[in-house]
Amino acid sequence: MGKTFNPEFTHRTNEDGTLHSYCSRCFATVADSASRADLDTAELAHKCDPRLLEMVDKYRQISRLRSVA
Ligand SMILES: [Zn+2]
């Protein structure tokens, strides 16, 4: 197996230089760490919370309605 790449996680660099990873499906924060390896570990362990996914879905629907109005 090669390098694991998880397109569902978005990375950002915090102001203090640490890395921030969040799930682009449920928007939960997965990890804040200076180490890329720590992010990888946390991302592998992450499971989307179905309740969060539901909330995100509803929010997206509301945003869509607002942008149309
Ligand atoms: Zn998630």
N, CA, C, O and the ligand as a Tripos MOL2 file, in Angstrom:
@<TRIPOS>MOLECULE
protein
  277   275    70     0     0
PROTEIN
NO_CHARGES

@<TRIPOS>ATOM
      1 N           0.8250   -1.1960    0.0000 N.3       1 MET1
      2 CA          0.0000    0.0000    0.0000 C.3       1 MET1
      3 C           0.8630    1.2500    0.0000 C.2       1 MET1
      4 O           1.8670    1.3260    0.7090 O.2       1 MET1
      5 N           0.4700    2.2170   -0.7900 N.am      2 GLY2
      6 CA          1.2390    3.4540   -0.8610 C.3       2 GLY2
      7 C           0.7700    4.4690    0.1640 C.2       2 GLY2
      8 O           0.1700    4.1300    1.1840 O.2       2 GLY2
      9 N           1.0570    5.6980   -0.1350 N.am      3 LYS3
     10 CA          0.7040    6.7910    0.7700 C.3       3 LYS3
     11 C          -0.8110    6.9610    0.7760 C.2       3 LYS3
     12 O          -1.4640    6.9280   -0.2660 O.2       3 LYS3
     13 N          -1.3490    7.1420    1.9770 N.am      4 THR4
     14 CA         -2.7890    7.3400    2.0790 C.3       4 THR4
     15 C          -3.1240    8.7950    1.8210 C.2       4 THR4
     16 O          -2.5460    9.6990    2.4250 O.2       4 THR4
     17 N          -4.0500    9.0040    0.9280 N.am      5 PHE5
     18 CA         -4.4950   10.3650    0.6680 C.3       5 PHE5
     19 C          -5.9960   10.4310    0.9000 C.2       5 PHE5
     20 O          -6.7660    9.6950    0.2840 O.2       5 PHE5
     21 N          -6.3950   11.3100    1.7860 N.am      6 ASN6
     22 CA         -7.8030   11.4290    2.1200 C.3       6 ASN6
     23 C          -8.3610   12.7490    1.6110 C.2       6 ASN6
     24 O          -8.2050   13.7790    2.2650 O.2       6 ASN6
     25 N          -9.0000   12.7300    0.4680 N.am      7 PRO7
     26 CA         -9.4930   13.9840   -0.1020 C.3       7 PRO7
     27 C         -10.6070   14.6110    0.7230 C.2       7 PRO7
     28 O         -10.9580   15.7730    0.5170 O.2       7 PRO7
     29 N         -11.1640   13.8440    1.6570 N.am      8 GLU8
     30 CA        -12.2650   14.4040    2.4340 C.3       8 GLU8
     31 C         -11.7850   15.2830    3.5930 C.2       8 GLU8
     32 O         -12.5950   15.8720    4.3090 O.2       8 GLU8
     33 N         -10.4550   15.3660    3.7730 N.am      9 PHE9
     34 CA         -9.9400   16.2100    4.8460 C.3       9 PHE9
     35 C          -9.2470   17.4430    4.2750 C.2       9 PHE9
     36 O          -8.4670   17.3610    3.3270 O.2       9 PHE9
     37 N          -9.5520   18.5690    4.8720 N.am     10 THR10
     38 CA         -8.9670   19.8160    4.4220 C.3      10 THR10
     39 C          -7.9530   20.2910    5.4500 C.2      10 THR10
     40 O          -8.2210   20.2740    6.6510 O.2      10 THR10
     41 N          -6.7930   20.7120    4.9750 N.am     11 HIS11
     42 CA         -5.7330   21.1710    5.8600 C.3      11 HIS11
     43 C          -5.5620   22.6740    5.7360 C.2      11 HIS11
     44 O          -5.6890   23.2560    4.6580 O.2      11 HIS11
     45 N          -5.2710   23.2790    6.8750 N.am     12 ARG12
     46 CA         -4.9630   24.6930    6.9040 C.3      12 ARG12
     47 C          -3.8080   24.8810    7.8590 C.2      12 ARG12
     48 O          -3.5800   24.0600    8.7480 O.2      12 ARG12
     49 N          -3.0870   25.9570    7.6720 N.am     13 THR13
     50 CA         -2.0220   26.2660    8.6220 C.3      13 THR13
     51 C          -2.5290   27.3300    9.5830 C.2      13 THR13
     52 O          -2.9920   28.3890    9.1600 O.2      13 THR13
     53 N          -2.4410   27.0440   10.8690 N.am     14 ASN14
     54 CA         -2.8430   28.0090   11.8820 C.3      14 ASN14
     55 C          -1.8390   29.1520   11.9400 C.2      14 ASN14
     56 O          -0.7350   29.0640   11.4030 O.2      14 ASN14
     57 N          -2.2530   30.2360   12.6110 N.am     15 GLU15
     58 CA         -1.3680   31.3970   12.7340 C.3      15 GLU15
     59 C          -0.0770   31.0600   13.4580 C.2      15 GLU15
     60 O           0.9670   31.6560   13.1920 O.2      15 GLU15
     61 N          -0.1500   30.1030   14.3750 N.am     16 ASP16
     62 CA          1.0600   29.7270   15.1180 C.3      16 ASP16
     63 C           1.9050   28.6940   14.3780 C.2      16 ASP16
     64 O           2.8950   28.1960   14.9140 O.2      16 ASP16
     65 N           1.5130   28.3730   13.1480 N.am     17 GLY17
     66 CA          2.3240   27.4680   12.3450 C.3      17 GLY17
     67 C           1.9440   26.0070   12.4530 C.2      17 GLY17
     68 O           2.4790   25.1710   11.7250 O.2      17 GLY17
     69 N           1.0130   25.6830   13.3650 N.am     18 THR18
     70 CA          0.5830   24.2920   13.4530 C.3      18 THR18
     71 C          -0.4240   24.0050   12.3360 C.2      18 THR18
     72 O          -0.9940   24.9170   11.7370 O.2      18 THR18
     73 N          -0.6190   22.7420   12.0830 N.am     19 LEU19
     74 CA         -1.5430   22.3460   11.0320 C.3      19 LEU19
     75 C          -2.9170   22.0610   11.6190 C.2      19 LEU19
     76 O          -3.0490   21.4830   12.6980 O.2      19 LEU19
     77 N          -3.9230   22.4800   10.8850 N.am     20 HIS20
     78 CA         -5.2990   22.2420   11.2990 C.3      20 HIS20
     79 C          -5.9550   21.3860   10.2380 C.2      20 HIS20
     80 O          -5.8880   21.6880    9.0460 O.2      20 HIS20
     81 N          -6.5900   20.3140   10.6810 N.am     21 SER21
     82 CA         -7.2660   19.4390    9.7450 C.3      21 SER21
     83 C          -8.7270   19.3320   10.1250 C.2      21 SER21
     84 O          -9.0590   19.0860   11.2850 O.2      21 SER21
     85 N          -9.5960   19.5160    9.1520 N.am     22 TYR22
     86 CA        -11.0100   19.2930    9.4280 C.3      22 TYR22
     87 C         -11.6250   18.4710    8.3150 C.2      22 TYR22
     88 O         -11.1400   18.4370    7.1840 O.2      22 TYR22
     89 N         -12.7000   17.8190    8.6740 N.am     23 CYS23
     90 CA        -13.3790   16.9440    7.7330 C.3      23 CYS23
     91 C         -14.2730   17.7940    6.8460 C.2      23 CYS23
     92 O         -15.0800   18.5790    7.3450 O.2      23 CYS23
     93 N         -14.1350   17.6420    5.5360 N.am     24 SER24
     94 CA        -14.9430   18.4720    4.6410 C.3      24 SER24
     95 C         -16.3290   17.8830    4.4190 C.2      24 SER24
     96 O         -17.1330   18.4450    3.6750 O.2      24 SER24
     97 N         -16.6100   16.7590    5.0560 N.am     25 ARG25
     98 CA        -17.9600   16.2000    4.9620 C.3      25 ARG25
     99 C         -18.8000   16.6280    6.1640 C.2      25 ARG25
    100 O         -19.9170   17.1160    5.9940 O.2      25 ARG25
    101 N         -18.2720   16.4480    7.3840 N.am     26 CYS26
    102 CA        -19.0620   16.7970    8.5660 C.3      26 CYS26
    103 C         -18.5320   18.0600    9.2450 C.2      26 CYS26
    104 O         -19.1320   18.5330   10.2100 O.2      26 CYS26
    105 N         -17.4320   18.6060    8.7640 N.am     27 PHE27
    106 CA        -16.8310   19.8500    9.2480 C.3      27 PHE27
    107 C         -16.3280   19.7710   10.6780 C.2      27 PHE27
    108 O         -16.0670   20.8030   11.2950 O.2      27 PHE27
    109 N         -16.1870   18.5760   11.2140 N.am     28 ALA28
    110 CA        -15.6130   18.4320   12.5390 C.3      28 ALA28
    111 C         -14.1050   18.6420   12.4590 C.2      28 ALA28
    112 O         -13.4590   18.2530   11.4850 O.2      28 ALA28
    113 N         -13.5560   19.2640   13.5000 N.am     29 THR29
    114 CA        -12.1100   19.3790   13.5850 C.3      29 THR29
    115 C         -11.5400   18.0040   13.8700 C.2      29 THR29
    116 O         -11.9680   17.3280   14.8040 O.2      29 THR29
    117 N         -10.5750   17.5910   13.0660 N.am     30 VAL30
    118 CA         -9.9980   16.2670   13.2300 C.3      30 VAL30
    119 C          -8.7510   16.3530   14.0990 C.2      30 VAL30
    120 O          -8.5530   15.5240   14.9880 O.2      30 VAL30
    121 N          -7.9130   17.3500   13.8460 N.am     31 ALA31
    122 CA         -6.6930   17.4900   14.6210 C.3      31 ALA31
    123 C          -6.0750   18.8570   14.4390 C.2      31 ALA31
    124 O          -6.2170   19.4870   13.3910 O.2      31 ALA31
    125 N          -5.3900   19.3060   15.4720 N.am     32 ASP32
    126 CA         -4.5180   20.4700   15.4190 C.3      32 ASP32
    127 C          -3.1690   19.9910   15.8910 C.2      32 ASP32
    128 O          -3.0220   19.6020   17.0500 O.2      32 ASP32
    129 N          -2.1930   20.0100   15.0280 N.am     33 SER33
    130 CA         -0.8980   19.4930   15.4300 C.3      33 SER33
    131 C           0.1950   20.0650   14.5510 C.2      33 SER33
    132 O          -0.0440   20.4470   13.4060 O.2      33 SER33
    133 N           1.3970   20.1170   15.1030 N.am     34 ALA34
    134 CA          2.5380   20.5640   14.3130 C.3      34 ALA34
    135 C           3.0470   19.4290   13.4460 C.2      34 ALA34
    136 O           3.8290   19.6450   12.5210 O.2      34 ALA34
    137 N           2.6060   18.2340   13.7430 N.am     35 SER35
    138 CA          3.1220   17.0630   13.0440 C.3      35 SER35
    139 C           2.1300   16.5210   12.0300 C.2      35 SER35
    140 O           0.9830   16.2160   12.3580 O.2      35 SER35
    141 N           2.5870   16.4080   10.8090 N.am     36 ARG36
    142 CA          1.7590   15.8800    9.7330 C.3      36 ARG36
    143 C           1.3580   14.4360   10.0200 C.2      36 ARG36
    144 O           0.2640   14.0030    9.6560 O.2      36 ARG36
    145 N           2.2520   13.6930   10.6760 N.am     37 ALA37
    146 CA          1.9680   12.2920   11.0050 C.3      37 ALA37
    147 C           0.8060   12.1860   11.9860 C.2      37 ALA37
    148 O          -0.0040   11.2630   11.9060 O.2      37 ALA37
    149 N           0.7320   13.1540   12.9240 N.am     38 ASP38
    150 CA         -0.3800   13.1620   13.8740 C.3      38 ASP38
    151 C          -1.7060   13.3820   13.1540 C.2      38 ASP38
    152 O          -2.7180   12.7700   13.4930 O.2      38 ASP38
    153 N          -1.6860   14.2590   12.1580 N.am     39 LEU39
    154 CA         -2.9050   14.5130   11.3880 C.3      39 LEU39
    155 C          -3.3330   13.2460   10.6610 C.2      39 LEU39
    156 O          -4.5100   12.8870   10.6540 O.2      39 LEU39
    157 N          -2.3720   12.5800   10.0540 N.am     40 ASP40
    158 CA         -2.6790   11.3480    9.3190 C.3      40 ASP40
    159 C          -3.3280   10.3240   10.2380 C.2      40 ASP40
    160 O          -4.3100    9.6790    9.8720 O.2      40 ASP40
    161 N          -2.7640   10.1820   11.4410 N.am     41 THR41
    162 CA         -3.2970    9.2120   12.4010 C.3      41 THR41
    163 C          -4.7270    9.5830   12.7910 C.2      41 THR41
    164 O          -5.6120    8.7280   12.8190 O.2      41 THR41
    165 N          -4.9450   10.8680   13.0910 N.am     42 ALA42
    166 CA         -6.2710   11.3110   13.5060 C.3      42 ALA42
    167 C          -7.2670   11.1650   12.3620 C.2      42 ALA42
    168 O          -8.4260   10.8180   12.5880 O.2      42 ALA42
    169 N          -6.8200   11.4290   11.1330 N.am     43 GLU43
    170 CA         -7.7160   11.3220    9.9780 C.3      43 GLU43
    171 C          -8.1290    9.8710    9.7390 C.2      43 GLU43
    172 O          -9.2740    9.5840    9.3890 O.2      43 GLU43
    173 N          -7.1770    8.9700    9.9350 N.am     44 LEU44
    174 CA         -7.5050    7.5560    9.7600 C.3      44 LEU44
    175 C          -8.5160    7.1050   10.8040 C.2      44 LEU44
    176 O          -9.3530    6.2420   10.5390 O.2      44 LEU44
    177 N          -8.4320    7.6970   11.9990 N.am     45 ALA45
    178 CA         -9.3120    7.2930   13.0860 C.3      45 ALA45
    179 C         -10.6690    7.9930   13.0130 C.2      45 ALA45
    180 O         -11.6250    7.5730   13.6660 O.2      45 ALA45
    181 N         -10.7500    9.0570   12.2200 N.am     46 HIS46
    182 CA        -11.9770    9.8480   12.1770 C.3      46 HIS46
    183 C         -13.1330    9.0960   11.5390 C.2      46 HIS46
    184 O         -12.9910    8.4460   10.5030 O.2      46 HIS46
    185 N         -14.2800    9.2070   12.1920 N.am     47 LYS47
    186 CA        -15.5190    8.7070   11.5900 C.3      47 LYS47
    187 C         -16.5340    9.8320   11.6770 C.2      47 LYS47
    188 O         -16.7210   10.4380   12.7320 O.2      47 LYS47
    189 N         -17.1780   10.1000   10.5700 N.am     48 CYS48
    190 CA        -18.1510   11.1780   10.5550 C.3      48 CYS48
    191 C         -19.3030   10.8670   11.5040 C.2      48 CYS48
    192 O         -19.7960    9.7410   11.5660 O.2      48 CYS48
    193 N         -19.7160   11.8930   12.2420 N.am     49 ASP49
    194 CA        -20.8610   11.7690   13.1130 C.3      49 ASP49
    195 C         -22.1180   11.9660   12.2550 C.2      49 ASP49
    196 O         -22.3030   13.0300   11.6640 O.2      49 ASP49
    197 N         -22.9820   10.9430   12.1860 N.am     50 PRO50
    198 CA        -24.1670   11.0570   11.3210 C.3      50 PRO50
    199 C         -25.0310   12.2600   11.6580 C.2      50 PRO50
    200 O         -25.6740   12.8320   10.7780 O.2      50 PRO50
    201 N         -25.0510   12.6480   12.9350 N.am     51 ARG51
    202 CA        -25.8610   13.8080   13.3250 C.3      51 ARG51
    203 C         -25.2620   15.0970   12.7770 C.2      51 ARG51
    204 O         -25.9820   16.0070   12.3660 O.2      51 ARG51
    205 N         -23.9240   15.1580   12.7770 N.am     52 LEU52
    206 CA        -23.2590   16.3230   12.2010 C.3      52 LEU52
    207 C         -23.5190   16.3900   10.6980 C.2      52 LEU52
    208 O         -23.7880   17.4590   10.1510 O.2      52 LEU52
    209 N         -23.4360   15.2380   10.0410 N.am     53 LEU53
    210 CA        -23.6690   15.1920    8.5960 C.3      53 LEU53
    211 C         -25.0650   15.6970    8.2670 C.2      53 LEU53
    212 O         -25.2740   16.4070    7.2830 O.2      53 LEU53
    213 N         -26.0160   15.3140    9.1120 N.am     54 GLU54
    214 CA        -27.3930   15.7350    8.9130 C.3      54 GLU54
    215 C         -27.5230   17.2480    9.0560 C.2      54 GLU54
    216 O         -28.2120   17.9030    8.2740 O.2      54 GLU54
    217 N         -26.8430   17.7930   10.0750 N.am     55 MET55
    218 CA        -26.8790   19.2360   10.2900 C.3      55 MET55
    219 C         -26.2570   19.9830    9.1150 C.2      55 MET55
    220 O         -26.7770   21.0050    8.6670 O.2      55 MET55
    221 N         -25.1370   19.4560    8.6220 N.am     56 VAL56
    222 CA        -24.4550   20.0910    7.4910 C.3      56 VAL56
    223 C         -25.3660   20.0850    6.2680 C.2      56 VAL56
    224 O         -25.4460   21.0620    5.5240 O.2      56 VAL56
    225 N         -26.0480   18.9600    6.0810 N.am     57 ASP57
    226 CA        -26.9910   18.8380    4.9630 C.3      57 ASP57
    227 C         -28.0840   19.8940    5.0400 C.2      57 ASP57
    228 O         -28.4050   20.5590    4.0550 O.2      57 ASP57
    229 N         -28.6470   20.0300    6.2350 N.am     58 LYS58
    230 CA        -29.7160   21.0180    6.4300 C.3      58 LYS58
    231 C         -29.1880   22.4190    6.1960 C.2      58 LYS58
    232 O         -29.8420   23.2400    5.5530 O.2      58 LYS58
    233 N         -27.9950   22.6890    6.7220 N.am     59 TYR59
    234 CA        -27.4020   24.0120    6.5680 C.3      59 TYR59
    235 C         -27.1890   24.3210    5.0890 C.2      59 TYR59
    236 O         -27.4380   25.4390    4.6370 O.2      59 TYR59
    237 N         -26.7250   23.3190    4.3410 N.am     60 ARG60
    238 CA        -26.4960   23.5220    2.9060 C.3      60 ARG60
    239 C         -27.8020   23.8450    2.1890 C.2      60 ARG60
    240 O         -27.8430   24.6960    1.3010 O.2      60 ARG60
    241 N         -28.8720   23.1530    2.5890 N.am     61 GLN61
    242 CA        -30.1640   23.4140    1.9600 C.3      61 GLN61
    243 C         -30.6300   24.8240    2.2570 C.2      61 GLN61
    244 O         -31.1500   25.5080    1.3750 O.2      61 GLN61
    245 N         -30.4450   25.2710    3.5060 N.am     62 ILE62
    246 CA        -30.8360   26.6290    3.8840 C.3      62 ILE62
    247 C         -30.0230   27.6560    3.1030 C.2      62 ILE62
    248 O         -30.5640   28.6420    2.6020 O.2      62 ILE62
    249 N         -28.7130   27.4130    3.0040 N.am     63 SER63
    250 CA        -27.8500   28.3490    2.2730 C.3      63 SER63
    251 C         -28.2790   28.4510    0.8200 C.2      63 SER63
    252 O         -28.2680   29.5310    0.2290 O.2      63 SER63
    253 N         -28.6520   27.3240    0.2590 N.am     64 ARG64
    254 CA        -29.0700   27.3120   -1.1420 C.3      64 ARG64
    255 C         -30.3390   28.1340   -1.3070 C.2      64 ARG64
    256 O         -30.4670   28.9140   -2.2520 O.2      64 ARG64
    257 N         -31.2780   27.9540   -0.3780 N.am     65 LEU65
    258 CA        -32.5230   28.7150   -0.4500 C.3      65 LEU65
    259 C         -32.2440   30.2070   -0.3290 C.2      65 LEU65
    260 O         -32.8320   31.0230   -1.0390 O.2      65 LEU65
    261 N         -31.3270   30.5530    0.5920 N.am     66 ARG66
    262 CA        -31.0140   31.9690    0.8020 C.3      66 ARG66
    263 C         -30.3540   32.5660   -0.4260 C.2      66 ARG66
    264 O         -30.6380   33.7070   -0.7930 O.2      66 ARG66
    265 N         -29.4710   31.8030   -1.0670 N.am     67 SER67
    266 CA        -28.7510   32.3710   -2.1980 C.3      67 SER67
    267 C         -29.6820   32.5480   -3.4090 C.2      67 SER67
    268 O         -29.4180   33.3530   -4.3020 O.2      67 SER67
    269 N         -30.7660   31.7830   -3.4140 N.am     68 VAL68
    270 CA        -31.7350   31.9100   -4.5050 C.3      68 VAL68
    271 C         -32.6250   33.1240   -4.2740 C.2      68 VAL68
    272 O         -32.9720   33.8470   -5.2080 O.2      68 VAL68
    273 N         -32.9880   33.3340   -3.0040 N.am     69 ALA69
    274 CA        -33.9220   34.4160   -2.6650 C.3      69 ALA69
    275 C         -33.3200   35.7990   -2.9030 C.2      69 ALA69
    276 O         -33.9810   36.8090   -2.6650 O.2      69 ALA69
    277 ZN        -16.2690   13.7140    9.1620 Zn       70 ZN70
@<TRIPOS>BOND
     1     1     2 1
     2     2     3 1
     3     3     4 2
     4     3     5 am
     5     5     6 1
     6     6     7 1
     7     7     8 2
     8     7     9 am
     9     9    10 1
    10    10    11 1
    11    11    12 2
    12    11    13 am
    13    13    14 1
    14    14    15 1
    15    15    16 2
    16    15    17 am
    17    17    18 1
    18    18    19 1
    19    19    20 2
    20    19    21 am
    21    21    22 1
    22    22    23 1
    23    23    24 2
    24    23    25 am
    25    25    26 1
    26    26    27 1
    27    27    28 2
    28    27    29 am
    29    29    30 1
    30    30    31 1
    31    31    32 2
    32    31    33 am
    33    33    34 1
    34    34    35 1
    35    35    36 2
    36    35    37 am
    37    37    38 1
    38    38    39 1
    39    39    40 2
    40    39    41 am
    41    41    42 1
    42    42    43 1
    43    43    44 2
    44    43    45 am
    45    45    46 1
    46    46    47 1
    47    47    48 2
    48    47    49 am
    49    49    50 1
    50    50    51 1
    51    51    52 2
    52    51    53 am
    53    53    54 1
    54    54    55 1
    55    55    56 2
    56    55    57 am
    57    57    58 1
    58    58    59 1
    59    59    60 2
    60    59    61 am
    61    61    62 1
    62    62    63 1
    63    63    64 2
    64    63    65 am
    65    65    66 1
    66    66    67 1
    67    67    68 2
    68    67    69 am
    69    69    70 1
    70    70    71 1
    71    71    72 2
    72    71    73 am
    73    73    74 1
    74    74    75 1
    75    75    76 2
    76    75    77 am
    77    77    78 1
    78    78    79 1
    79    79    80 2
    80    79    81 am
    81    81    82 1
    82    82    83 1
    83    83    84 2
    84    83    85 am
    85    85    86 1
    86    86    87 1
    87    87    88 2
    88    87    89 am
    89    89    90 1
    90    90    91 1
    91    91    92 2
    92    91    93 am
    93    93    94 1
    94    94    95 1
    95    95    96 2
    96    95    97 am
    97    97    98 1
    98    98    99 1
    99    99   100 2
   100    99   101 am
   101   101   102 1
   102   102   103 1
   103   103   104 2
   104   103   105 am
   105   105   106 1
   106   106   107 1
   107   107   108 2
   108   107   109 am
   109   109   110 1
   110   110   111 1
   111   111   112 2
   112   111   113 am
   113   113   114 1
   114   114   115 1
   115   115   116 2
   116   115   117 am
   117   117   118 1
   118   118   119 1
   119   119   120 2
   120   119   121 am
   121   121   122 1
   122   122   123 1
   123   123   124 2
   124   123   125 am
   125   125   126 1
   126   126   127 1
   127   127   128 2
   128   127   129 am
   129   129   130 1
   130   130   131 1
   131   131   132 2
   132   131   133 am
   133   133   134 1
   134   134   135 1
   135   135   136 2
   136   135   137 am
   137   137   138 1
   138   138   139 1
   139   139   140 2
   140   139   141 am
   141   141   142 1
   142   142   143 1
   143   143   144 2
   144   143   145 am
   145   145   146 1
   146   146   147 1
   147   147   148 2
   148   147   149 am
   149   149   150 1
   150   150   151 1
   151   151   152 2
   152   151   153 am
   153   153   154 1
   154   154   155 1
   155   155   156 2
   156   155   157 am
   157   157   158 1
   158   158   159 1
   159   159   160 2
   160   159   161 am
   161   161   162 1
   162   162   163 1
   163   163   164 2
   164   163   165 am
   165   165   166 1
   166   166   167 1
   167   167   168 2
   168   167   169 am
   169   169   170 1
   170   170   171 1
   171   171   172 2
   172   171   173 am
   173   173   174 1
   174   174   175 1
   175   175   176 2
   176   175   177 am
   177   177   178 1
   178   178   179 1
   179   179   180 2
   180   179   181 am
   181   181   182 1
   182   182   183 1
   183   183   184 2
   184   183   185 am
   185   185   186 1
   186   186   187 1
   187   187   188 2
   188   187   189 am
   189   189   190 1
   190   190   191 1
   191   191   192 2
   192   191   193 am
   193   193   194 1
   194   194   195 1
   195   195   196 2
   196   195   197 am
   197   197   198 1
   198   198   199 1
   199   199   200 2
   200   199   201 am
   201   201   202 1
   202   202   203 1
   203   203   204 2
   204   203   205 am
   205   205   206 1
   206   206   207 1
   207   207   208 2
   208   207   209 am
   209   209   210 1
   210   210   211 1
   211   211   212 2
   212   211   213 am
   213   213   214 1
   214   214   215 1
   215   215   216 2
   216   215   217 am
   217   217   218 1
   218   218   219 1
   219   219   220 2
   220   219   221 am
   221   221   222 1
   222   222   223 1
   223   223   224 2
   224   223   225 am
   225   225   226 1
   226   226   227 1
   227   227   228 2
   228   227   229 am
   229   229   230 1
   230   230   231 1
   231   231   232 2
   232   231   233 am
   233   233   234 1
   234   234   235 1
   235   235   236 2
   236   235   237 am
   237   237   238 1
   238   238   239 1
   239   239   240 2
   240   239   241 am
   241   241   242 1
   242   242   243 1
   243   243   244 2
   244   243   245 am
   245   245   246 1
   246   246   247 1
   247   247   248 2
   248   247   249 am
   249   249   250 1
   250   250   251 1
   251   251   252 2
   252   251   253 am
   253   253   254 1
   254   254   255 1
   255   255   256 2
   256   255   257 am
   257   257   258 1
   258   258   259 1
   259   259   260 2
   260   259   261 am
   261   261   262 1
   262   262   263 1
   263   263   264 2
   264   263   265 am
   265   265   266 1
   266   266   267 1
   267   267   268 2
   268   267   269 am
   269   269   270 1
   270   270   271 1
   271   271   272 2
   272   271   273 am
   273   273   274 1
   274   274   275 1
   275   275   276 2
@<TRIPOS>SUBSTRUCTURE
     1 MET1         2 RESIDUE 1 A MET
     2 GLY2         6 RESIDUE 1 A GLY
     3 LYS3        10 RESIDUE 1 A LYS
     4 THR4        14 RESIDUE 1 A THR
     5 PHE5        18 RESIDUE 1 A PHE
     6 ASN6        22 RESIDUE 1 A ASN
     7 PRO7        26 RESIDUE 1 A PRO
     8 GLU8        30 RESIDUE 1 A GLU
     9 PHE9        34 RESIDUE 1 A PHE
    10 THR10       38 RESIDUE 1 A THR
    11 HIS11       42 RESIDUE 1 A HIS
    12 ARG12       46 RESIDUE 1 A ARG
    13 THR13       50 RESIDUE 1 A THR
    14 ASN14       54 RESIDUE 1 A ASN
    15 GLU15       58 RESIDUE 1 A GLU
    16 ASP16       62 RESIDUE 1 A ASP
    17 GLY17       66 RESIDUE 1 A GLY
    18 THR18       70 RESIDUE 1 A THR
    19 LEU19       74 RESIDUE 1 A LEU
    20 HIS20       78 RESIDUE 1 A HIS
    21 SER21       82 RESIDUE 1 A SER
    22 TYR22       86 RESIDUE 1 A TYR
    23 CYS23       90 RESIDUE 1 A CYS
    24 SER24       94 RESIDUE 1 A SER
    25 ARG25       98 RESIDUE 1 A ARG
    26 CYS26      102 RESIDUE 1 A CYS
    27 PHE27      106 RESIDUE 1 A PHE
    28 ALA28      110 RESIDUE 1 A ALA
    29 THR29      114 RESIDUE 1 A THR
    30 VAL30      118 RESIDUE 1 A VAL
    31 ALA31      122 RESIDUE 1 A ALA
    32 ASP32      126 RESIDUE 1 A ASP
    33 SER33      130 RESIDUE 1 A SER
    34 ALA34      134 RESIDUE 1 A ALA
    35 SER35      138 RESIDUE 1 A SER
    36 ARG36      142 RESIDUE 1 A ARG
    37 ALA37      146 RESIDUE 1 A ALA
    38 ASP38      150 RESIDUE 1 A ASP
    39 LEU39      154 RESIDUE 1 A LEU
    40 ASP40      158 RESIDUE 1 A ASP
    41 THR41      162 RESIDUE 1 A THR
    42 ALA42      166 RESIDUE 1 A ALA
    43 GLU43      170 RESIDUE 1 A GLU
    44 LEU44      174 RESIDUE 1 A LEU
    45 ALA45      178 RESIDUE 1 A ALA
    46 HIS46      182 RESIDUE 1 A HIS
    47 LYS47      186 RESIDUE 1 A LYS
    48 CYS48      190 RESIDUE 1 A CYS
    49 ASP49      194 RESIDUE 1 A ASP
    50 PRO50      198 RESIDUE 1 A PRO
    51 ARG51      202 RESIDUE 1 A ARG
    52 LEU52      206 RESIDUE 1 A LEU
    53 LEU53      210 RESIDUE 1 A LEU
    54 GLU54      214 RESIDUE 1 A GLU
    55 MET55      218 RESIDUE 1 A MET
    56 VAL56      222 RESIDUE 1 A VAL
    57 ASP57      226 RESIDUE 1 A ASP
    58 LYS58      230 RESIDUE 1 A LYS
    59 TYR59      234 RESIDUE 1 A TYR
    60 ARG60      238 RESIDUE 1 A ARG
    61 GLN61      242 RESIDUE 1 A GLN
    62 ILE62      246 RESIDUE 1 A ILE
    63 SER63      250 RESIDUE 1 A SER
    64 ARG64      254 RESIDUE 1 A ARG
    65 LEU65      258 RESIDUE 1 A LEU
    66 ARG66      262 RESIDUE 1 A ARG
    67 SER67      266 RESIDUE 1 A SER
    68 VAL68      270 RESIDUE 1 A VAL
    69 ALA69      274 RESIDUE 1 A ALA
    70 ZN70       277 GROUP 0 **** ****
